[in-house]
Amino acid sequence: MSSKNIEELLGATIEEIRKSVDTEAVIGQAITTEDGTIVIPVSKVAYGFASGGSDFPVKNPNAKETFGFGGGGGAGVSVTPVGFLVIAGNNIRMIQIEPYNNSIDRIIEATPVIIDKISEKIKEFSA
């Protein structure tokens, strides 16, 4: 099997995925309310792709190459809203849309609280 053909196939598939990757798919555009509260939508994005190919004998006896190449590729993207990051004054909190299903969800929810506590400790030591 020609490695050049596989490289071209994988390269084209990855390039199409790269075009669809956008930071705003995960962290959306910030929305500022009249009272100054900032709301930022947060989503979970999953990408997957597959590609494959094979050499096959060429039946034309006048062809320069004795083998041809056939292949294909595909990709899928799933974007799932997770919640909203809300910044009101000095308070930051995550409002989750779905209940916490796993440890990663709990870590995401706790991150703003942890950052606030670390900031308070730094201020105490700096004073």
C-alpha positions as CSV (number, residue, x, y, z in Angstrom):
1,M,0.0,0.0,0.0
2,S,1.4,3.4,-0.9
3,S,2.2,5.4,2.2
4,K,1.8,8.6,0.2
5,N,-1.9,7.8,-0.5
6,I,-2.5,7.1,3.1
7,E,-0.8,10.3,4.2
8,E,-2.8,12.3,1.8
9,L,-6.1,10.7,3.0
10,L,-5.2,11.2,6.7
11,G,-4.0,14.7,6.0
12,A,-7.2,15.7,4.2
13,T,-9.3,14.3,7.0
14,I,-7.3,16.0,9.8
15,E,-7.4,19.3,7.9
16,E,-11.2,19.2,7.7
17,I,-11.4,18.5,11.5
18,R,-8.9,21.4,12.1
19,K,-11.2,23.8,10.1
20,S,-14.1,22.9,12.4
21,V,-12.1,23.3,15.7
22,D,-13.0,26.6,17.2
23,T,-12.5,27.8,20.8
24,E,-15.9,29.3,20.7
25,A,-17.3,25.8,20.4
26,V,-16.2,25.1,24.0
27,I,-16.2,28.5,25.6
28,G,-18.9,30.6,23.9
29,Q,-19.1,34.3,23.3
30,A,-19.5,36.3,26.6
31,I,-22.8,38.0,27.2
32,T,-22.9,41.1,29.5
33,T,-26.2,41.9,31.2
34,E,-27.4,45.4,32.1
35,D,-26.2,45.0,35.7
36,G,-22.6,44.0,34.6
37,T,-22.9,40.3,35.1
38,I,-21.0,38.3,32.5
39,V,-22.5,35.0,31.3
40,I,-20.3,32.7,29.3
41,P,-21.8,29.5,27.8
42,V,-19.6,26.4,28.2
43,S,-20.0,23.2,26.0
44,K,-18.3,19.8,25.8
45,V,-17.0,19.0,22.3
46,A,-16.0,15.5,21.1
47,Y,-14.4,14.8,17.8
48,G,-13.8,11.5,16.1
49,F,-12.5,10.4,12.8
50,A,-11.6,7.3,10.8
51,S,-10.0,6.7,7.5
52,G,-8.7,3.7,5.6
53,G,-7.7,2.5,2.2
54,S,-6.3,-0.3,0.2
55,D,-4.3,-0.9,-2.9
56,F,-6.0,-2.9,-5.6
57,P,-4.7,-4.4,-8.9
58,V,-5.2,-2.3,-12.0
59,K,-6.9,-4.3,-14.8
60,N,-5.7,-2.1,-17.6
61,P,-2.6,-3.7,-19.0
62,N,-1.5,-0.3,-20.5
63,A,-1.5,1.5,-17.1
64,K,1.8,2.7,-15.8
65,E,1.0,1.5,-12.2
66,T,0.1,-2.1,-11.5
67,F,-1.8,-1.1,-8.3
68,G,-4.4,1.6,-7.7
69,F,-5.5,3.0,-4.4
70,G,-9.0,3.4,-3.0
71,G,-9.8,4.9,0.3
72,G,-12.1,7.1,2.3
73,G,-12.4,9.0,5.5
74,G,-15.0,10.5,7.7
75,A,-15.4,12.6,10.8
76,G,-18.0,13.4,13.4
77,V,-18.4,16.2,15.9
78,S,-20.6,16.3,19.0
79,V,-21.3,19.6,20.8
80,T,-23.1,19.3,24.1
81,P,-24.0,22.4,26.2
82,V,-22.7,21.9,29.8
83,G,-23.6,25.1,31.6
84,F,-22.8,28.7,32.1
85,L,-19.9,30.5,33.7
86,V,-21.4,33.5,35.6
87,I,-19.1,36.4,36.7
88,A,-20.9,38.8,39.0
89,G,-18.7,41.3,40.7
90,N,-15.9,39.3,42.5
91,N,-17.9,36.1,42.4
92,I,-17.4,33.4,39.8
93,R,-19.6,30.3,39.6
94,M,-20.5,27.6,37.2
95,I,-24.2,26.9,36.7
96,Q,-24.4,23.4,35.2
97,I,-27.3,22.4,33.0
98,E,-27.2,18.7,33.7
99,P,-26.6,17.1,37.1
100,Y,-23.1,16.0,37.9
101,N,-22.5,12.7,36.3
102,N,-18.8,12.2,36.9
103,S,-15.6,13.5,38.6
104,I,-14.7,15.8,35.7
105,D,-18.1,17.6,36.0
106,R,-17.4,18.1,39.8
107,I,-13.9,19.4,39.1
108,I,-15.2,21.9,36.5
109,E,-17.9,23.1,39.0
110,A,-15.4,23.5,41.8
111,T,-12.7,25.3,39.9
112,P,-13.9,28.9,40.4
113,V,-14.3,28.3,44.1
114,I,-10.8,26.9,44.3
115,I,-9.4,29.8,42.3
116,D,-11.1,32.2,44.7
117,K,-9.6,30.5,47.8
118,I,-6.1,30.5,46.3
119,S,-6.5,34.2,45.4
120,E,-7.5,35.0,49.0
121,K,-4.5,33.1,50.4
122,I,-2.1,34.9,48.1
123,K,-3.5,38.2,49.2
124,E,-3.1,37.2,52.8
125,F,0.5,36.3,52.3
126,S,1.2,39.5,50.3
127,A,-0.2,41.7,53.0
